[in-house]
Amino acid sequence: MKVQHPHSVEFSLDAVDDGRGVVGTALSAIVIRAEYGIAVRSNFCSRRIEAARSASSL
C-alpha cells in the first residue's frame, strides 16, 4: 500500500497480519518520520504504531 504524505514523502506500508509485520511497518514509519522531521498523522499509521506498541509490550 503506497501512502503519499502531505509533505511529498512517499513510503509504502505492508499490511502484514503477523506481529512482526506490524512492528516492522510501524518502525519503518517512525524511521521515516525521524529522518524527514515530519509527523505521521494518518489514522492508519497511528493504528499500526499503537498495534506495534501493544505487541512489543506483551
C-alpha positions as a printed Julia matrix, in Angstrom:
58×3 Matrix{Float64}:
  0.0     0.0    0.0
  1.52    3.28  -1.11
  0.9     6.33   1.04
  1.54    9.86  -0.2
  2.32   12.1    2.74
  1.28   15.79   2.58
  4.98   16.69   2.73
  5.53   14.73  -0.51
  7.33   11.88   1.21
  6.12    8.64  -0.26
  6.55    5.37   1.57
  4.9     2.0    1.47
  3.07    0.23   4.26
  2.94   -3.52   4.02
 -0.19   -4.76   5.73
  1.15   -7.99   7.18
 -1.15   -9.72   9.66
  1.52  -11.16  11.92
  3.02   -9.27  14.84
  6.45   -8.9   13.27
  4.95   -7.36  10.16
  3.01   -4.81  12.2
  6.08   -3.9   14.21
  8.2    -3.64  11.06
  5.64   -1.34   9.41
  5.45    0.89  12.47
  9.24    1.05  12.81
  9.55    1.99   9.14
  7.08    4.85   9.66
  8.97    6.01  12.77
 12.31    5.93  10.94
 10.86    7.94   8.06
  9.31   10.43  10.5
 12.62   10.86  12.32
 14.64   11.09   9.1
 12.47   13.76   7.47
 11.36   15.51  10.67
  7.68   15.1    9.85
  4.74   13.86  11.86
  2.83   10.89  10.53
 -0.74   11.97  11.12
 -2.57    9.28   9.19
 -5.04    7.33  11.31
 -3.88    4.18   9.55
 -0.28    4.79  10.6
 -1.3     5.7   14.13
 -3.26    2.49  14.5
 -0.31    0.5   13.18
  2.07    2.17  15.63
 -0.32    1.59  18.53
 -0.67   -2.06  17.5
  3.12   -2.37  17.45
  3.41   -0.84  20.9
  0.82   -3.27  22.21
  2.61   -6.21  20.6
  6.01   -5.16  21.94
  4.67   -4.81  25.49
  3.39   -8.41  25.56
